[in-house]
Amino acid sequence: MSRLGFYIKIYLKILKQDLKSKMSYRADFVISNIGMILTNLVGFLSFIILFENFEEINGWTKYEMLFLYGFSLLALTPVQCFFDNNWNLRFAVESGDFIKYCFRPINIFFYYISEVFDVKGLGQLVFGGGTLVYAWYKVGIPVTFRNISLTCVSLFAASLFMIAVMNAAAATCFWITRSGMVMVLAFKFKDYSKYPISIFRGVFRVLFTFIIPIAYIAYYPSIVVLRPDNIPVLSWISLPLGLVFFYLSYRFWMRGARKYSGTGS
């Protein structure tokens, strides 16, 4: 427990310094968050336009789909805010700067990831929360302690899957020289997370459930609250599966970090 307290204390100090440096450029902070909100607003409007022509998609109504959209935005917020430094990993590895993380008496993964907090994620948090509350009201989900608790647990589980995907994608840079496309491709898959897995056919349903688990970023976790009368087994085991995927991605990341020996120059 003292070890956990140590890392929390270190993280808070690093976070404080990172936020200080970012807030020295307040215009950038404001513009970044406005940009994130506008980006998500475009996605919101695309739903509205889509359902102007269709009353439902494969049995899913407009507000149920909007619920999935808001849920996915909230689930993606932790990876946006706390794990954004994964995008810079390949540059640190290629330049040799990553070697500095290998000589500190703390966990390499923690040390590297904790250096950056992406404030743009705060805009996504606000927009996603507003969208989820609006859809919740329109669908008519009862506001109970049970439903709120299940939603919080489900969001935590959903976040673990996206974090795992991005950890694994980022770590490929320890073996692949030009791994930028792997990161971009992995991140692009999150666009499919806002759709119910039931609209995909055979091979894609298997792919998005067991190999690239984007179905767990919104569909399986949220259906516990959204459609409580028809909950699949995979929804109930989202949290343990999320923990397993996160742990495996962490081990993969750490394996690459331990094999790293600099650029050799």
KASUL-V9870 format. One record per backbone hydrogen bond with DSSP energy under -1.0 kcal/mol. CO is the residue of the C=O (numbers start at 0). NH is the residue of the N-H. Records with the same first field share a line. If there is no record, write none. Layout:
BEGIN
CO=NH ; NH
END
This chain:
BEGIN
0=4
1=5
2=6
3=7
4=8
5=9
6=10
7=11
8=12
9=13
10=14
11=15
12=16
13=17
14=18
15=19
16=20
17=21
18=22
21=24
24=28
25=29
26=30
27=31
28=32
29=33
30=34
31=35
32=36
33=37
34=38
35=39
36=40
37=41
38=42
39=43
40=44
41=45
42=46
43=47
44=48
45=49
46=50
49=52 ; 53
56=59
59=56
60=64
61=65
62=66
63=67
64=68
65=69
66=70
67=71
68=72
69=73
70=74
71=75
75=79
76=80
77=81
80=117
82=85
83=86
84=87
87=91
88=92
89=93
90=94
91=95 ; 97
95=98
96=99
97=100
98=101
106=110
107=111
108=112
109=113
111=114
112=115
117=120
118=121
119=123
120=124
121=125
122=126
123=127
124=128
125=129
126=130
127=131
128=132
129=133
130=134
131=135
132=136
133=137
134=138
135=139 ; 140
141=143
143=147
144=148
145=149
146=150
147=151
148=152
149=153
150=154
151=155
152=156
153=157
154=158
155=159
156=160
157=161
158=162
159=163
160=164
161=165
162=166
163=167
164=168
165=169
166=170
169=172
170=173
171=174 ; 175
178=182
179=183
180=184
181=185
182=186
183=187
184=188
186=189
187=190
188=191
189=192
191=194
195=198
196=199
200=203 ; 204
201=205
202=206
203=207
205=209
206=210 ; 211
207=214
211=213
212=215
213=216
214=219
217=221
218=222
221=224 ; 225
222=226
226=229
231=234
232=236
234=237
236=240
237=241
238=242
239=243
240=244
241=245
242=246
243=247
244=248
245=249
246=250
247=251
248=252
249=253
250=254
251=255
252=256
253=257
254=258
END
